[in-house]
Amino acid sequence: MYLWNATSAKVNRLCDLKDQNVTSVSWGVKDCNIAIGGEAGDVQIWDINKMSKVRTFTGHSNRVSSLSWSSSLLSSGSRDKTILNRDLREGRQFISRFEGHRQEVCGLKWSPDEQMLCSGGNDNKLMVWSPKMTDPVLKYSDHQAAVKAVAWSTHQHGVLVSGGGTADRTIRFRNTLTGATTKVVDAGSQVCCLMFSKVSQELVSTHGYQLNEINLWKVPNMSKVATLTGHTSRVLYLAMNPDGSSIVTGAGD
């Protein structure tokens, strides 16, 4: 696991998981912690200022495919079909468990107000959870492929988007306040990642088979603003810098 400084281009080695691959990473919301999920099912928390491990969480029996922070709460989704919610202020390995997916939990994201968690699975399902309940408050079954791409709007309360895999290729808008699906857009190819702009009414999507491109959309009408190309394999990873001016993508190429 390495840290790259965009200002100086310096690369520092943070850690080595030794006998397992890194399968997910996620920055803390308000501090300098980073969560690292491994293929054995553990989640490690590292302080990047001290370059030292803070804690190791156990509980999953298979790889940790997705991670999402909500202040001091960290949620992890796994190939073991479960979601574990952990509080860094407590000694327990996890404070609650969400079970609803029948296959790997490959997408996970807390809402901006930290009141709802959405999860996407290889079972083609999208679910919305409340930390106060054990069963999902909303469940969508309209995607025809795995739901890895999920994102909450940073500008409109309760708006959630999800993207489907190769057999689906759609981006779907949800109003989680009413439960309605409000818009369906044919993206033309596998949807791998989704992320709303922090500064404008725009949505970024990354894609796989067969176009391997990055698209910028104007919301809510979903007119395409720009298409970025260059990757030769599916664009599996997307991140945005803190001020919302740049994105970085990672692909299977």
N, C-alpha and C positions, 0 to 999 in steps of 0.2 A: 504494500500500500504506500503510495507516494503522494506528496503535496506539491502542487505547482503554484508558484507565485506569479500572477499575471503581470505585475508591475516590473519585477526584476527578471522574470523567466527562470528563476532559480527553482530547482527541484530537490526536495528533501524526502528521505525515506522515513515514513512514520512507523510502520510495523511490518511484521512478517507473520502471517497466519500459519506458516509452516506446512502442516499436513492437509490444509484445506484451501480451496479457492475463495476469493471474495465474490459474493453473489449479489450484494446490494450495499449502498452507502447513502447516508443522509445527514446533512448539517443540522445542528440544533437551531432552534428558533431565535434565542436571545443570548446565546453564549458561544464559547469557542469549542464546544464539544462536537464530535462527529461520531455517528453510529455506523458500525461495520457489521454486516451480516455475512455469515459463512455457510458453506455447503453442508457442514455437520449440524447446523441448527442453532449455533450460539450467536449472540449479538454482543459485540464489544463496544464500549464507550471510551473514546480517547479525547484527552485535552490537548489541543494542538499547540497551545502556548507553552505548556510544560513538556510536550512530546511524550506523554506518559498515559498509560491505561488507567481509567477511572474505575471501570467495573466490567464484569462479564455476566451477561444474562443467559440462562439456560431455559429450557422448557419445550422447544421445538424438537421434533424427532427427524426432521429433514431440512433441506436448505432453506435459508431465509431469502425469499425472492423479492420482498418489498418492505420498505420502511417509511414511516411518516411521523413527524414530531408535532406535538401540541403543547407548547410551553415546556413544562417538566415531564410531560407524558410522552412516551414513545410507543408506537404501535408497530408490530412486525407481522408480516404475512408470510406463510410458508408453503412449501410443497406438501406438508402434512395436512393441508386444508384448513388450518386454524389461523386465527388472528389473536396475538397476545398483546395486552396493554400493560405497560410497565411504568411505574412512577419512580424516578431517580431519587426521590426523597424517602422512599420506603425500603426496607430490607428484603421484602418479598421478591421472588423472581418475576412475578406478574400479579397484577391486582384484579384482572378480569380476562375472560377468554370469550371470543366470538366464534361460533361454529355455525356455518350455513352453506358454505361452498362444498361442492362434491369433488373438486379438483384443486390444483395449486392456486393460491392467492397471488396473482402476478401484478396487481395494481392496487395502490393504497394511498389515500390522501385525506388529511384533515381539512375541514372547511376553515376559511379565514377567521370566523368567529369562534372556532374551536368547539362548536356544539355538535357537529356531525362528522362522522368518518365514512368515506365511501371505499368500497373494495370491489375490484374486478377479478374474475377468475378464469381459469382455463376451461371451466364448465359453461362458458358463454354468459354467465350471470353478472349483473351489477347490483350491489346491495348498499344500502345506506343505514348506518348504525348510530344509535345514541349511546353515550357512555353510561346512561342511567338504566339501560335495558339490555337484556341478553339476546333478544331476537331482533332481526333487522326491522327498522321502521318502514323501509321501502325495499322492494325487490323488483328488478327489471329482467325480463327474459327475452327481449326482442333482438338481441345481437345473435348472429349466426356463426360467430367464431369467438376466440378468446378475447377477453376485455383486459388488456394491459394498460391502455391509455385512459387516464381519468384526470380531471382537473376541475377545480371550483373557480367561478368567476371572481375576480378581484374587484369588480365594479358593481355587481348586482347581487344582492343577497339571495341565497338559496338556489342560484343557477349552477348546475353541474353538467359537464359534458363528458361523454365517454366515446371511445373509438373501438371498432372491432377489427379482427384479424383478416387474413387473406380471403376467407369465404364470406366475409361480411362487407368490409371496406366502407362502412358508414361512420359518420360523426353524428351523435345524437345529443340534443339539448334537453335537459330535464329541469322542471321547476319542482324542487324538493319541498316547497311549501304546500303545493297542491298535489304533488305526485305525478303531474302530467308530463308527457314527452311533447315538447313544443316545436321541435324542428328536427328533420332528418336530412343529412347531406351526404350524397354519394361522393366520397373522397377519391375514388378511382383506383386505390390500392390499399394494401394492409396499413392500418393505423397503429403506429408503435408508441407515440408519445403525444401528449397535448399539454399546452401551457398558455395561460392568459398573460397578456402584457400587463406590466405593473403601471404603465404610464399612458396607455391609449386603449381604445376599444378594439383590440385586435387579439387574435388567437393564433398561436404557432402550432403546427402539426408536423410530425415526422412520419415517414412512411417506409415500408418495405416492399415486398414483391408486388409489382415488378418495377416500380419507378424509382425507389430509393431516394426520394427527394424530401425537401423541407418546404412547407407552404406557410405563407402568412395570409390570414383571412381578416376581413373587416367584419366585426359583429355589430348588430345581430343579423344582418342580411346575408352574411357569409359569402361576400364577393371576394375573389382572390386578389390580393394586393401584389404578391411576389412569389416566385418559385426559385428556390436555391438548389443547385445540383452540385455534384462532385463525388458523392459517395457511390460506391459500386456494390454495396450490400445494404441490407435493411438498417435503418437508423434507429437503433434501439434505445439510445440515451440522449436526454436533453436537459440542459440546465441553463439558468439565467443569472446574470450577475446582480448584485444587490440593488443597483439603481435602475435596472431594467433596460439598459442601453445595448447589451450584447447577450448573445446566446452561445453555447458550446454544444456540439453534438458528437456522439460516438457511435460507430457502426461496426458491423461484422467484417468490414474490409480492413 
